[in-house]
Amino acid sequence: MKILPIIRPLVLAVILLMCWQLAVMLWQIPHYLLPTPLNIVNKFSENTQLLWQHTQITLIEIVVGLVLGVLFGLLSAVLLSLSKTISSFLLPILITSQAIPIFAIAPLLVLWFGYGMTSKIVMTILIIYFPVTAACYDGLRNTPKTWLELANTLKISPLALLLKVKFPAALPALASGLRIAVSIAPIGAVIGEWVGSSEGLGYLMLNANARMQVDLMFSALFILVLIALCLYFFTDKLLRYFIPWISQVR
């Protein structure tokens, strides 16, 4: 029974790939418009070293951006929850920052931080910062009243109230924010590489597109999808292990 959740997506993926292969062959779609899965697999095997070289760069950008973005998000959520005065100033700024298109910020980040990893890490931080902050802040301010009343009765310190009452109550909401963050983190790194870089999967995709190597571009895209899926399921496993009551809440 435990194998079924794994088999079903694999069977669906195989069926979709077969339909893709047949569609390209039947309608004779040119390879520079849509390559077949077999062509992509061949290109992947031919350029394994090249793809791995660029994958390492993008993966480092994603992981470092995720760690820093989550830390900044948690700190911001705590600050927002500590004081209504602070939240009245910071919250409008956070909401306004989300109205600015991420593509509009990317060239500025490259200009300020250069063509190296730093600008891509900052881009990743920016794209996951708001989901983590919003989820954690929502959890902190929606602590059950009975918990707060019990803490008030016991007269615990504000720090203990935050760490032992509010933060545990916010963990289910924070878990949802983390799942969103790991899903969209690759977007930030790739956008940064598209705007300006000399390495990474985003750079490889642009270079392959300019040379009409669509099969190589699909290979890089497949790796990005695989990274996103692995990050999501790895994070989900960790959350279910360290916060086992999430399943009960959901």
C-alpha positions as CSV (number, residue, x, y, z in Angstrom):
1,M,0.0,0.0,0.0
2,K,2.9,2.4,0.8
3,I,4.3,1.9,-2.8
4,L,1.1,3.1,-4.5
5,P,1.7,6.9,-3.8
6,I,5.0,6.5,-5.6
7,I,3.8,4.3,-8.5
8,R,0.9,6.4,-9.5
9,P,2.9,9.6,-10.3
10,L,5.5,7.5,-12.1
11,V,2.9,5.8,-14.3
12,L,1.3,9.2,-15.0
13,A,4.7,10.6,-16.0
14,V,5.4,7.7,-18.3
15,I,2.0,8.0,-20.0
16,L,2.6,11.8,-20.5
17,L,6.1,11.2,-21.9
18,M,4.8,8.5,-24.3
19,C,2.0,10.9,-25.5
20,W,4.6,13.6,-26.0
21,Q,6.9,11.3,-28.0
22,L,4.0,10.1,-30.2
23,A,2.7,13.6,-30.8
24,V,6.0,14.9,-32.0
25,M,6.5,11.9,-34.3
26,L,2.9,11.9,-35.7
27,W,2.8,15.7,-36.4
28,Q,6.5,15.8,-37.4
29,I,7.2,18.8,-35.2
30,P,10.7,20.1,-35.9
31,H,13.2,19.3,-33.1
32,Y,14.1,23.0,-32.7
33,L,10.5,23.7,-31.7
34,L,9.8,20.7,-29.6
35,P,12.3,17.8,-29.2
36,T,11.2,14.4,-28.2
37,P,11.8,13.0,-24.7
38,L,14.3,10.5,-26.3
39,N,16.3,13.5,-27.8
40,I,16.3,15.2,-24.5
41,V,17.6,12.1,-22.7
42,N,20.3,11.7,-25.4
43,K,21.3,15.3,-25.0
44,F,21.3,14.9,-21.2
45,S,23.7,11.9,-21.4
46,E,26.0,13.8,-23.8
47,N,26.3,16.8,-21.6
48,T,26.2,15.3,-18.1
49,Q,29.4,17.0,-17.0
50,L,28.3,20.4,-18.3
51,L,24.8,20.2,-16.8
52,W,26.2,19.1,-13.4
53,Q,28.7,22.0,-13.4
54,H,25.9,24.5,-13.8
55,T,23.5,22.6,-11.5
56,Q,26.0,23.0,-8.6
57,I,26.0,26.8,-9.0
58,T,22.2,27.1,-9.1
59,L,21.7,24.6,-6.2
60,I,24.1,26.6,-4.0
61,E,22.2,29.8,-4.8
62,I,18.9,28.2,-4.0
63,V,20.0,26.6,-0.7
64,V,21.8,29.7,0.6
65,G,18.9,31.9,-0.5
66,L,16.4,29.6,1.2
67,V,18.3,29.5,4.5
68,L,18.8,33.3,4.7
69,G,15.3,34.1,3.4
70,V,13.7,31.9,6.1
71,L,15.8,33.4,8.8
72,F,15.0,37.0,7.7
73,G,11.3,36.0,7.3
74,L,11.2,34.6,10.9
75,L,12.9,37.6,12.4
76,S,10.5,40.0,10.5
77,A,7.5,38.0,11.6
78,V,8.6,38.1,15.3
79,L,9.1,41.9,15.0
80,L,5.7,42.4,13.5
81,S,4.1,40.3,16.3
82,L,5.9,42.1,19.1
83,S,4.4,45.5,18.6
84,K,1.4,47.0,16.8
85,T,3.4,50.1,16.2
86,I,6.2,48.2,14.4
87,S,3.6,46.2,12.4
88,S,1.8,49.4,11.4
89,F,5.0,50.7,9.8
90,L,6.6,47.5,8.4
91,L,3.5,45.7,7.1
92,P,2.6,48.3,4.5
93,I,6.2,48.2,3.3
94,L,6.2,44.5,2.9
95,I,2.9,44.5,1.0
96,T,4.1,47.3,-1.2
97,S,7.3,45.4,-2.0
98,Q,5.2,42.6,-3.5
99,A,3.6,44.9,-5.9
100,I,6.9,45.5,-7.6
101,P,7.5,43.0,-10.4
102,I,10.5,40.7,-9.7
103,F,11.9,41.2,-13.2
104,A,12.1,45.0,-12.5
105,I,14.3,44.4,-9.5
106,A,16.6,41.8,-11.1
107,P,18.7,44.2,-13.2
108,L,19.2,46.5,-10.3
109,L,20.4,43.6,-8.1
110,V,22.9,42.6,-10.8
111,L,24.0,46.2,-11.0
112,W,24.4,46.5,-7.2
113,F,25.8,43.1,-6.4
114,G,27.5,42.1,-9.6
115,Y,27.3,39.0,-11.9
116,G,28.3,36.5,-9.3
117,M,26.3,34.4,-6.9
118,T,25.4,37.3,-4.5
119,S,22.8,38.9,-6.8
120,K,21.1,35.5,-7.4
121,I,21.1,34.7,-3.7
122,V,19.5,38.1,-2.9
123,M,16.9,37.5,-5.6
124,T,16.1,34.1,-4.0
125,I,15.8,35.7,-0.6
126,L,13.4,38.4,-1.9
127,I,11.1,35.9,-3.7
128,I,10.7,33.7,-0.6
129,Y,10.9,36.4,2.1
130,F,7.2,37.5,2.0
131,P,5.6,34.0,2.0
132,V,7.6,33.0,5.1
133,T,7.0,36.3,6.9
134,A,3.3,36.3,6.1
135,A,2.8,32.7,7.1
136,C,4.7,33.0,10.4
137,Y,3.2,36.3,11.3
138,D,-0.3,35.0,10.7
139,G,0.5,32.0,12.9
140,L,1.9,34.1,15.7
141,R,-1.0,36.5,15.9
142,N,-3.6,33.7,15.8
143,T,-2.4,31.9,18.9
144,P,-5.4,30.2,20.6
145,K,-6.8,32.5,23.3
146,T,-6.9,29.6,25.9
147,W,-3.1,29.3,25.5
148,L,-2.6,33.0,26.1
149,E,-4.9,33.0,29.1
150,L,-3.1,30.0,30.6
151,A,0.3,31.8,30.0
152,N,-1.1,34.9,31.6
153,T,-2.3,32.9,34.6
154,L,1.2,31.4,35.0
155,K,2.7,34.9,34.6
156,I,5.5,33.7,32.3
157,S,7.9,36.2,30.8
158,P,7.4,37.7,27.3
159,L,10.3,35.7,25.9
160,A,8.9,32.5,27.3
161,L,5.5,33.4,25.9
162,L,7.0,33.8,22.5
163,L,9.2,30.7,22.5
164,K,6.9,28.3,24.4
165,V,3.4,29.4,23.5
166,K,3.2,31.6,20.4
167,F,5.9,30.0,18.2
168,P,4.7,26.4,18.7
169,A,1.2,27.6,17.8
170,A,2.5,29.2,14.7
171,L,4.4,26.1,13.4
172,P,1.5,24.7,11.2
173,A,1.2,28.1,9.5
174,L,4.9,28.4,9.1
175,A,5.1,24.9,7.6
176,S,2.7,26.0,4.9
177,G,4.9,29.1,4.2
178,L,8.0,26.9,4.0
179,R,6.4,24.6,1.5
180,I,5.6,27.6,-0.7
181,A,9.1,29.0,-0.2
182,V,11.0,25.8,-1.3
183,S,8.7,25.5,-4.4
184,I,9.4,29.0,-5.7
185,A,13.0,29.4,-4.6
186,P,14.4,28.1,-7.9
187,I,12.5,30.8,-9.7
188,G,14.5,33.6,-7.9
189,A,17.8,32.0,-8.7
190,V,17.0,31.4,-12.4
191,I,15.6,34.9,-12.9
192,G,18.8,36.3,-11.6
193,E,20.8,34.1,-13.9
194,W,18.7,35.1,-16.9
195,V,19.3,38.8,-16.2
196,G,23.0,38.6,-15.9
197,S,25.4,35.7,-15.2
198,S,28.1,33.5,-16.7
199,E,27.1,30.2,-15.0
200,G,24.1,28.4,-13.6
201,L,21.2,26.6,-15.2
202,G,19.5,29.8,-16.1
203,Y,22.6,31.0,-18.0
204,L,22.8,27.6,-19.7
205,M,19.2,27.8,-20.8
206,L,19.7,31.2,-22.4
207,N,22.8,30.1,-24.1
208,A,21.1,27.0,-25.4
209,N,18.1,29.0,-26.6
210,A,20.4,31.4,-28.5
211,R,22.0,28.4,-30.3
212,M,18.6,26.7,-31.0
213,Q,19.7,23.8,-28.8
214,V,16.1,23.3,-27.5
215,D,16.9,19.7,-26.3
216,L,19.7,21.0,-24.0
217,M,17.3,23.7,-22.7
218,F,14.7,21.1,-21.9
219,S,17.4,19.1,-20.1
220,A,18.3,22.1,-17.9
221,L,14.6,22.7,-17.3
222,F,14.1,19.1,-16.2
223,I,16.9,19.5,-13.7
224,L,15.2,22.6,-12.3
225,V,11.9,20.7,-11.9
226,L,13.7,17.9,-10.2
227,I,15.4,20.2,-7.8
228,A,12.1,21.9,-6.9
229,L,10.4,18.5,-6.4
230,C,13.2,17.1,-4.2
231,L,13.3,20.3,-2.1
232,Y,9.6,20.2,-1.6
233,F,9.3,16.5,-0.6
234,F,12.5,16.7,1.6
235,T,11.1,19.8,3.4
236,D,7.7,18.1,3.8
237,K,9.4,15.0,5.3
238,L,11.4,17.1,7.7
239,L,8.3,19.1,8.8
240,R,6.3,16.0,9.4
241,Y,9.1,14.5,11.4
242,F,9.8,17.6,13.6
243,I,6.2,18.9,13.7
244,P,4.1,15.6,13.8
245,W,0.9,17.4,14.8
246,I,0.7,19.1,11.4
247,S,-1.1,16.1,10.0
248,Q,-3.7,16.3,12.7
249,V,-4.2,20.0,12.1
250,R,-4.6,19.5,8.4
